[in-house]
Amino acid sequence: MHRPVLLREATELLAVHPGGVYVDGTFGRGGHSRAILAELGSEGVLLVMDRDPDAVLEAHRLAGEDSRLKVEHVEFSRLAERIEAHGLLGRVDGILLDLGVSSPQLDIPARGFGFSNDGPLDMRMNPHPAQPSAADWLADAGESEIAAVLRDYGEERHARRIARAIVRERELQPIVRTGRLAEIVASAHPAWERGKHPATRSFQAIRIHINRELEEIASVLEQSVHVLAVGGRLAVISFHSLEDRLVKRFFKAGARGDDLPRGVPVTADAMAPPVLRLLNRGQRPSAVEVEANPRSRSAILRGAEKLR
Ligand SMILES: C[S@@+](CC[C@H](N)C(=O)[O-])C[C@H]1O[C@@H](n2cnc3c(N)ncnc32)[C@H](O)[C@@H]1O
């Protein structure tokens, strides 16, 4: 089961109008999509995307009952291409991105994301054979590459020590189970944080790397502005500081006007007018939501409207 996070807040921020065209770039199990559909009239369109085959299966099931829904099994970095294929370029009234992984991805051991239940060490949101799994990557990557991923994507202070342990252990036996990786990280980790499994940061880091999550976000943000209609809105829910930093910077740059190269003296006519208007300063879930759904704890919703 996936409980949608910041559901009412995100739907309100999109200000769905009945005849509009909307995109849910991260369908998951469709919690947000259903809320958008509830506000859409019979003329409205909702195009949904997900890279996960299980999510897409559920989306197709829903589309079978609701002809306003169109489904694309793609990475959201192909947003502009797919919007163009549907003839909707510049006509999109709202885009929602609810980033990261869904609860089923984390909870089903066979998907290999979690350290709480042992499973194959996979972590691909789209388990396509051509794309390396976490086990494939850990078998080949150099020690310093592993350390850099753990540090940059997990903000793991003990990245070097953990990377060394991984390389040592894989010489003895390939690391192909989530449980084994969790044990290796836990025994190499010198400073366990209270209330947090010592492998939390490492698992997050490897997942982000395997799925190229930050590259995907940077790409979809740029394309969003291109596909939106003037007055169209973009709503993004992030779950950790690396995601939120990208979103916040992008929104701020759009609201300020184009960035100028360093060293260029700023004159009034060198500044392009802003492309975006910020709709909030980052909204967090209520205490009631966090109590009911602890996974929402770290969520932050940002929204912006396209001005030109
Ligand atoms: C937090 S869940 C979304 C949950 C959804 N809002 C709901 O209410 O059920 C994130 C979803 O986005 C998908 N996803 C993450 N990154 C993606 C990307 N780059 N392209 C397409 N889908 C992606 C994941 O597969 C996952 O299903």
Ligand as a Chemical Component Dictionary entry (heavy atoms), coordinates in Angstrom:
data_LIG
# 
_chem_comp.id                   LIG 
_chem_comp.type                 NON-POLYMER 
_chem_comp.pdbx_formal_charge   0 
_chem_comp.three_letter_code    LIG 
# 
loop_
_chem_comp_atom.comp_id 
_chem_comp_atom.atom_id 
_chem_comp_atom.alt_atom_id 
_chem_comp_atom.type_symbol 
_chem_comp_atom.charge 
_chem_comp_atom.model_Cartn_x 
_chem_comp_atom.model_Cartn_y 
_chem_comp_atom.model_Cartn_z 
_chem_comp_atom.pdbx_ordinal 
LIG C1  C1  C 0  6.654  8.474 -4.262  1  
LIG S1  S1  S 1  6.134  7.441 -5.554  2  
LIG C2  C2  C 0  4.714  8.245 -6.199  3  
LIG C3  C3  C 0  3.452  7.891 -5.480  4  
LIG C4  C4  C 0  2.186  8.447 -6.094  5  
LIG N1  N1  N 0  2.146  9.894 -6.062  6  
LIG C5  C5  C 0  0.959  7.873 -5.408  7  
LIG O1  O1  O 0  0.202  8.638 -4.806  8  
LIG O2  O2  O -1 0.762  6.652 -5.478  9  
LIG C6  C6  C 0  7.304  7.773 -6.804  10 
LIG C7  C7  C 0  7.070  7.028 -8.104  11 
LIG O3  O3  O 0  7.819  7.696 -9.097  12 
LIG C8  C8  C 0  8.449  6.766 -9.923  13 
LIG N2  N2  N 0  9.654  7.417 -10.429 14 
LIG C9  C9  C 0  10.714 7.853 -9.718  15 
LIG N3  N3  N 0  11.625 8.407 -10.525 16 
LIG C10 C10 C 0  11.118 8.333 -11.787 17 
LIG C11 C11 C 0  11.586 8.759 -13.067 18 
LIG N4  N4  N 0  12.767 9.333 -13.220 19 
LIG N5  N5  N 0  10.787 8.537 -14.138 20 
LIG C12 C12 C 0  9.563  7.942 -13.997 21 
LIG N6  N6  N 0  9.086  7.508 -12.815 22 
LIG C13 C13 C 0  9.846  7.710 -11.727 23 
LIG C14 C14 C 0  8.722  5.572 -9.046  24 
LIG O4  O4  O 0  8.805  4.404 -9.826  25 
LIG C15 C15 C 0  7.517  5.583 -8.108  26 
LIG O5  O5  O 0  6.509  4.757 -8.595  27 
# 
loop_
_chem_comp_bond.comp_id 
_chem_comp_bond.atom_id_1 
_chem_comp_bond.atom_id_2 
_chem_comp_bond.value_order 
_chem_comp_bond.pdbx_ordinal 
LIG C1  S1  SING 1  
LIG S1  C2  SING 2  
LIG S1  C6  SING 3  
LIG C2  C3  SING 4  
LIG C3  C4  SING 5  
LIG C4  N1  SING 6  
LIG C4  C5  SING 7  
LIG C5  O1  DOUB 8  
LIG C5  O2  SING 9  
LIG C6  C7  SING 10 
LIG C7  O3  SING 11 
LIG C7  C15 SING 12 
LIG O3  C8  SING 13 
LIG C8  N2  SING 14 
LIG C8  C14 SING 15 
LIG N2  C9  SING 16 
LIG N2  C13 SING 17 
LIG C9  N3  DOUB 18 
LIG N3  C10 SING 19 
LIG C10 C11 SING 20 
LIG C10 C13 DOUB 21 
LIG C11 N4  SING 22 
LIG C11 N5  DOUB 23 
LIG N5  C12 SING 24 
LIG C12 N6  DOUB 25 
LIG N6  C13 SING 26 
LIG C14 O4  SING 27 
LIG C14 C15 SING 28 
LIG C15 O5  SING 29 
# 
